[in-house]
């Protein structure tokens, strides 16, 4: 997808959200966040470049972050050409971080190898396909795609390592003393969620959530035993220290002190944090690079950095609040100088305490959204005809033209489905996001997915395919 198309999407999501009056005390943020609409961004791939310095931990009040050039909102930091480079791992092409986990390299019975299928890439297993747009200005145009796993028609199971780094937060006062700690206490709940635990769906019994989505859209062409399975492991646990203010350099050369975070208390008693996206981006990129260097994140995996109730806000080019709240994104890191080129597919997602947002956004909504999108668009370059968000007035500004399978439904009044899972004696009702299927993006009158559906697991959420964007 082109940068301009991606940024048009981000613009819509930002200004659909309620903005915050950051002059208020932190105790008032709960009321403000209750009126916000959660969302996501499309983060451009990150090239590992030793000649470009990254912001290293710890970040202090003296740290200077650059506002993206020619941008109205700091949210543009996630687009191509803004902060999309970092110190890379030394000798990346020879590093152990690039090696695949040996247990996933060989097919064994119904086990398919988790090996790259694109010549010149060192990454996880992917399969390719294509579809023709069936309506609108792009009628007859063919779009190619790559998705995670081995081809559905081959059948068998592909096991993808799911490497997880968890992050706790230490929030500082302006004088550098400790304000509050926000620990990551959601490990068991994440691990026991439908993203990794198995339950029954129309597309299969005792399977994971992303596998169920994958199978639903290829149900009529897949081998019956076709699965793409995530094997979770917690590889790192880190703590970020967040100053109360950071310095931001704006395009006119001025440097202003900007509040780096707001903290409040969710209805369940857990803290939630609103963090400046410029600061978060620097911390996230640096942490992923650290995990690559340490061998915690490998190229054959879907690697996640998980946060506790951490949502990103933006500022405009005057330093004023300009939208909230980003809950997650997916992308990949690569070394463009190496052959084969290593690609680490990564994602950020936050736990969401109940009562903070509407539309059913809580617990693992963000993680289910990002995993499903990474499955369908691991290299963030699967394009589609330009489509409208359901129920949103049709203007070009609010259209997208990519295969981000979670995005269309996130604007609906009820975007999630409750799934109750039992782990030993513990019972918990999760809220993964309902996902539009590939067939929705084809803009056809009929769907060749399971049951002729356009969304899953709730097949009634999208009764018809996407409407083309007006020209």
N, C-alpha and C positions, 0 to 999 in steps of 0.2 A: 504494500500500500504506500502511496506517496506521502511525503511529510505533510503536505498541505491537507490531504484528506484526513490524516490522523489528527492534526491539530484542530480541524473543524469539529471533530468528535469531542475532543477534550474541552473545547470552548463550550459546547452545549452542556456537558456534564457539570462543569464548574458553575455555570450561572443558573442551572436548575436547582442548585443547592441554596439553602439559606446561608447568608453570611453571618459572621459573628462580630459582636461588639467587643473587641479584645480589651477595651478599657475596663470592662467589668471585672470583678474579682473572680478567682478560680472557682469559688463556691457557686457562682452563677452559670457555669458552663453546662451543667446538666440540663437546665431549661433551654439553653440555646441549642444543644445538640439534639434535643428531642424534636426540634422542628427541621432538622437537616435531612437531606436525602443522601444516602450513601452511594458511592460510585467507584469507578476504577479509571486507570489511565493506561494508555498503550506506551510502554517504555521501549525506546529504541535499543538495539543491540549495543553492547559495550565492548569495545576493542581494547585489548590489553596492550598498552604501549608504554614501555619503560621510560620514554622521553617525556611523558606527560605526568606531572606529579599529581597524586591524589591527596585528599584530606585524611590524615591519619588520626586514629584514636590516641589520646583523648582530645576531643574538641574542647576548646576553652572560649571564654568570652572575648579573647583576642583574635580568634579565628575569623578570617574574612572569606565570605562566600560570594561568588559572582552571580548577580542577577543575569539571566540569559539575554543576550543582545537581541534587539529588535522585537522584543516580546512585550505584551501587555500584562502577562501574568507569569509568576514564577513557575506555574505548572508546565511551562514550555521547557523546563529543565529536563523533562523526560523525553523530549523529541530529539530527533537526530541532530547531531552537531552541537548539543549542549550538555557538556559533562559526560559525554559518552566515550571517555577514555580513562585509563587508570594505569598505575604501576602494575605491570603484569608479573607472573611468576617467572623467575629466572630459568633459562633453558626450558621453556615451556614444552617444546616438542619432545624433549627427553625426560620430562618430569614424570614422577610416579603418579601425579595428579591426573595425567592424561590417560593412564592405563585403565582398561576395563577390569571390573571384578571378574575373576576367572570363572566363578560358578555360573556366570551368565553368558559365557562366550560360546557354549556348545549346545546344539540341539540334543535332547535326550528323550526319546520316545515322542510324546506330544509336546515337548519343550522346544520352542523355536529359539534360535540364537539371537541374543541382544547385541547385534553388531551393525555398524553403519552400512547402509545400502546405497549411499550416494558416493560415487568415486571422488576422492579428494577431501572427504570429510572424516574426522574422527569424532563420532558422537553416538547417540543411542540409535536403536533400530527405528527406521521410519519406512512407511510405504507411500506410494504416490498414486494419484488418481486425477480425475478431471470431471467437470460437468459443464453443460451448456445452459446459459441463461434462457429462460423460457417466456419472458415477458419484458416489456419496457424498452427503453432506448438501447439496452445492451442485448436485445433479443438475438439469439444465434451466436453470441460470443462465448468462446470456450475458456474456462478458468481451470488452471492446474492447481493441485494442492499436494502437500506432504503432511502426513500425520504420524504420530508416535505408534510404534508397534510393527508387527509383520502383517503382510497383506491378508485381509479377511478370508479370501478364497483358499488360502493355504491351510487354514485351521491351525490348531495347536495354540500353546500358551507362550507368550513373551513376558518374561519377568523383568521389570524395570526397577533398579534400586531407587528408593525414595529417601534421600539423605537430608536430614533436618538439623538445622542450627536454631536454637531457641535464644531469645534475647530478653533480658531483664533491663530495667531502666533505673538509674539514679538521677533524680531531678534536683538541681541545685538552686539555691536562692541567689539573688544578685550579688551577695558578698562571698559566694563560693561555699557556704555551708550547706548541709544537706536539707532539702525541703521534704522529700518523701521518696521512698523506694517503691517501684512497681515491679514485683517479681513475676516471672513466668511460671504460673501454677496450673497450666492447662495441658500439660504433656499427656496425661492419661486420657483426657477427654478428646484430644486431637487423635491420638493413636487408636482409640476405640470408636472413632466416628465412621460414618459410611465411606469416607474416602479410603480407609484402609481395612476396616472390618467388613464382613460379608453379610449380605441379607438377600432377600428374594425380590425380584423385579419381573415385569412382563418379559424382559429380554433375557432372563436367565435366573437360575436359583443359586444362592450362596455365592454372590459375586460382589465386587466393589462398585462404587458409584460411577466412576469414570468409565470403567469397563462396561457397565450397564448402558451408559449413553452411547459409547462406541458401538456396541452390539446392536442397539436399537436402530441406528442409522444405516448399518450395513447388514441388517437382519436377513434380508432376502438374497444376499450374495455370499454370506460368510459360511465357512465350515461350522458345523454345530458346536465343535469344541474350541472355537476361536475365542481367545481371551488376551487381554493386555492387563497385567497385574502389577501393582505397586508393592514393593517389599520395603517397609519403612525401617529406618534406623536413625537414632538420635546421635549425631556425630560431634556436636559441639554445643556448649552452653556458655554464653558470654553476657557481660553487663556493659551497657553504654551509659556513660556519664554525660548528662545533658545540661549545659549552662542555661541560666535564665534568659540571657540575651546573647545573640551572635551579631557580628558585624556583616552587613551586606553591602557590596559595592554595586552601585547602579550604573546604567550605561552612560549617564552624564558625568561619571567620575566621583560622585558623592558617595560617602560611606555613612550608613546609618545603623544604629543599634536597633535590632528587631527582636521582639520577644520570640524565643525559640519554642516555647511550649505553653500550653494551658493544661491544668489537671483538674479533674472532677471525680465524683463518686457515682458509680452506676447504681441502679436500684438493688442489685444483688450484693452491694458492698465492695465490689472490686473497683479500683481506680481505673479511669480512662484518661488517655493523654492525647491532646491535639498537638501535633508536631509540625514545625515549619518544613515544607517539602524540600527546600533547598538543603537544609541540614540533613534531613533523612536520606536524600539521594547520596550525599557524600558518605554518610555512615554505611549505608547499604552496600554501595559499590566497594568500599574498602573492606567490609567484612567478607563479601563474596570472594574477593581477591585473596584475603587471608586464608579462607577455607580452601581455595584452589591450591595455594602454595603449600598448605599443610596436608594435602591429599584427602581432606574431608569431603570435598565435592569432586566427583569424577565425571568424565565425559559421557559415560554410559548411563547416567542417572538423571532423574528429575529432582533437582535440589531445591529445598525450601528454606527460607529464613522467616521464622514465625515470631510474632510480637504479641504482647498482651494488651488488648484494647487500645491500640495505637493507630490513630487516624490522621491523615495529612491535610494540612490547610495551606492555602496559597496567599501570596501578597501581590499587589499590583506594582507597577513601576514607580509608584510613589511611596511604597512601603506600607500601604494600607491593606487590611484583610480583603481577600478576593475569592473566597469560596472554600468549602469544606464538604465532604470528608472522603478522602481516598482510602480504601480498605485493602487494596492489593494491586499487583500487576505481575506479569510474567515477561521474560525476555531471555536472551542468551548472551554469554560472554564468549569471546573468541580471540584467538591470536592470528590475525590476518597475514602475518609474515611466515607462518609455519605451513609446511606441506607434509602430510595431510593437515588440514586446518582443524585444530581442536575446537569443539563447541560445547560449552557447558550450559545446559538448559536450566534456568533458575526461575524462582518466583518468590515474591513477598506476599504474605497474607497475615491478617490480624484475627485473633479471637475477638468475638463481639458479644459482650454481655447483653442479656435480654433487657428490653426496655429503653435502649438507647436510640434505636431507629425504628421506622415503620417498615411496611412491606414484608414483614417476616424476617428481616435481616438480623440474625443472631447466631451465636456459637460459630459453626464452621461454614457459614454462607460464603465468606470470602475465599476460603481455601477450596471449596468445591467449584466455585466459579473459575479460579485460576488453574486448577488441575485440568478441568474440562477444556479450557481454552488452550492450555499447553498441549494437551493430547491432539487437538484439532489444528493447532497452528504453532508448532514448536519453534520455528525460526521467524515468527512474526512477519511473514511475507506472503501469506496466502490471501490473494485478492478475490473480490467478488464484484458483481455489479453494485452500484450505489443503492442502498436500501434505507427505508424509513424506519424509525423507531415506532413500535406499535402504540397507537393512541396519542402520538405527538404530532402537532400540526406540521404538514409537509413543507419544509423549506430546506434548501440545500445546506444551510448552516448546520442542521441537526442530523444530517445523513452520514452514514459510514459506507465504506467500500472494502471491507475486509472480513475474513472468516473468523471473527472473534465470537465464538459460539455462546458466550455468556451474556454479551452486552444487550441484545434486544430486549430481553425480559426484565432486566434490572430496573426499568422505568415503570413497570406495572405495579398496581396496588398490592398485589400478592405475588412475590417473585420466588418464594421458596415452598418446599413441601415438607411437612413434618414426618420424620422417620424415627420410630422408637426402636432402639437396640438394647439388648441385654448383654452385659459383660459380667459373667459370674452372677453375683447377687445384685449388681448395680444396673439400674434401668435409667436411660436418658433419652429424651426426645431431641433429636438434632434437626437442623433446618438447612439442608443443602439447597442450592439454587436450582430451580427448574431450568433446563437447558434447551434452547432452540437446536434442532437437528440440521444437518447439512442440507436436507431437502428444503428447509425454509428459505435458505439463501438462493436456491435455484429459481424461485419465483414461478413455480409451475402450478397448474391447477390441481395436480395430484402428487402424492408423495409415495415413493417406493420404499419408505422406511417401515418399521414395524407398525402394523395396524393402519397404515396410511397416515401416520402421525407427522406433525411438524415440530413437536416439542416432547420432552420426556424428563422425568417419569410421568408427570401430569400431561397427558396427551390432549387435554382440553384447553390448555393455556393459550396456545396459538392455533386457532381453528383453520387458518389458511396460511399460505406462504407469504414471504415478504412482499411489500408493495414497493415498486421502483421509486427512486428519488426523482422528484421533478427536475427538469433541466433548468 
